[in-house]
């Protein structure tokens, strides 16, 4: 729902910029930067939801050919590797956030590090959703997609 609100914010920003430019001949300088900032966070949330709903690239046909005991181990390994990737996103995103936090964006007057904070948010959610999948696999349950 947060990503949907942000998408609406992107649409409003772009429309405001177009109307300002072509109707009032006065382009709001902050609108494009805000739209780009919102795109970063919508993408980050979208990636995390893709992991939650198992929408990431996988070789399901190959895994489904394995015996049940091997299939479970491979699926757990896959989710553990995705969680590891999410942890790398958190770590590297946090490093860049700290490095760039003192630099300010000229139009929005917010830290440039806020761009990299989107990586941290996405990484944390990816780790949590991967853990959710691993726990569900160990319990013999299935994770219900968020969009049902």
SULVEN-V828529 format. One record per residue. N is the residue number from 1. RES is the residue in one small letter. SS is DSSP state (@ for helix, = for strand, . for the rest). PSI is psi in degrees with one decimal (NA if undefined). Layout:
BEGIN
n={N | N}
res={RES | RES}
ss={SS | SS}
psi={PSI | PSI}
END
This chain:
BEGIN
n={1 | 2 | 3 | 4 | 5 | 6 | 7 | 8 | 9 | 10 | 11 | 12 | 13 | 14 | 15 | 16 | 17 | 18 | 19 | 20 | 21 | 22 | 23 | 24 | 25 | 26 | 27 | 28 | 29 | 30 | 31 | 32 | 33 | 34 | 35 | 36 | 37 | 38 | 39 | 40 | 41 | 42 | 43 | 44 | 45 | 46 | 47 | 48 | 49 | 50 | 51 | 52 | 53 | 54 | 55 | 56 | 57 | 58 | 59 | 60 | 61 | 62 | 63 | 64 | 65 | 66 | 67 | 68 | 69 | 70 | 71 | 72 | 73 | 74 | 75 | 76 | 77 | 78 | 79 | 80 | 81 | 82 | 83 | 84 | 85 | 86 | 87 | 88 | 89 | 90 | 91 | 92 | 93 | 94 | 95 | 96 | 97 | 98 | 99 | 100 | 101 | 102 | 103 | 104 | 105 | 106 | 107 | 108 | 109 | 110 | 111 | 112 | 113 | 114 | 115 | 116 | 117 | 118 | 119 | 120 | 121 | 122 | 123 | 124 | 125 | 126 | 127 | 128 | 129 | 130 | 131 | 132 | 133 | 134 | 135 | 136 | 137 | 138 | 139 | 140 | 141 | 142 | 143 | 144 | 145 | 146 | 147 | 148}
res={x | x | x | x | x | x | x | x | x | x | x | x | x | x | x | x | x | x | x | x | x | x | x | x | x | x | x | x | x | x | x | x | x | x | x | x | x | x | x | x | x | x | x | x | x | x | x | x | x | x | x | x | x | x | x | x | x | x | x | x | x | x | x | x | x | x | x | x | x | x | x | x | x | x | x | x | x | x | x | x | x | x | x | x | x | x | x | x | x | x | x | x | x | x | x | x | x | x | x | x | x | x | x | x | x | x | x | x | x | x | x | x | x | x | x | x | x | x | x | x | x | x | x | x | x | x | x | x | x | x | x | x | x | x | x | x | x | x | x | x | x | x | x | x | x | x | x | x}
ss={. | @ | @ | @ | @ | @ | @ | @ | @ | @ | @ | @ | @ | @ | @ | @ | @ | @ | @ | @ | @ | @ | . | . | . | . | . | . | @ | @ | @ | @ | @ | @ | @ | @ | @ | @ | @ | @ | @ | @ | @ | @ | @ | @ | @ | @ | @ | @ | @ | @ | . | . | . | . | . | . | . | @ | @ | @ | @ | @ | . | . | . | @ | @ | @ | @ | @ | @ | @ | @ | @ | @ | @ | @ | @ | @ | @ | @ | @ | @ | @ | @ | @ | @ | @ | @ | @ | @ | @ | @ | @ | @ | @ | @ | @ | . | . | . | = | . | . | . | . | . | . | = | . | @ | @ | @ | @ | @ | @ | @ | @ | @ | @ | @ | @ | @ | @ | @ | @ | @ | @ | @ | @ | @ | @ | @ | @ | @ | @ | @ | . | . | . | . | . | . | . | . | .}
psi={-36.6 | -40.8 | -36.2 | -42.7 | -41.2 | -37.7 | -41.7 | -39.4 | -39.4 | -46.1 | -44.1 | -43.7 | -46.8 | -42.1 | -40.7 | -40.1 | -42.7 | -45.9 | -42.9 | -40.2 | -48.0 | -23.8 | -47.2 | -2.5 | 35.5 | 97.2 | 122.0 | 117.6 | -26.2 | -19.2 | -42.4 | -43.0 | -40.0 | -41.3 | -42.9 | -38.3 | -43.3 | -35.3 | -40.4 | -45.3 | -33.8 | -42.6 | -43.4 | -45.3 | -37.0 | -40.8 | -44.8 | -42.2 | -33.8 | -38.3 | -42.1 | -40.2 | 12.3 | 40.8 | 3.0 | 165.1 | 134.6 | 167.2 | 65.5 | -36.8 | -37.0 | -43.6 | -36.3 | -18.3 | -13.6 | 155.7 | 157.7 | -45.7 | -40.3 | -36.5 | -43.2 | -44.1 | -41.6 | -41.3 | -39.8 | -42.4 | -42.7 | -47.7 | -32.9 | -39.8 | -38.1 | -41.0 | -39.3 | -43.3 | -41.9 | -39.0 | -38.0 | -39.0 | -43.4 | -49.4 | -52.1 | -37.8 | -39.2 | -38.7 | -46.1 | -36.0 | -46.4 | -40.9 | -35.3 | 4.2 | -28.3 | -16.6 | 135.7 | 143.3 | 131.8 | -33.8 | -34.4 | -18.3 | 38.5 | 158.6 | 142.2 | -27.7 | -19.6 | -26.9 | -44.5 | -18.5 | -26.3 | -36.5 | -39.5 | -46.4 | -48.8 | -43.3 | -43.5 | -45.3 | -38.7 | -43.9 | -47.1 | -42.9 | -33.9 | -41.7 | -40.7 | -43.0 | -41.1 | -44.6 | -42.5 | -41.3 | -43.1 | -30.4 | -8.3 | 24.6 | 172.6 | 139.1 | 121.2 | 127.5 | 148.2 | -24.6 | 20.2 | NA}
END
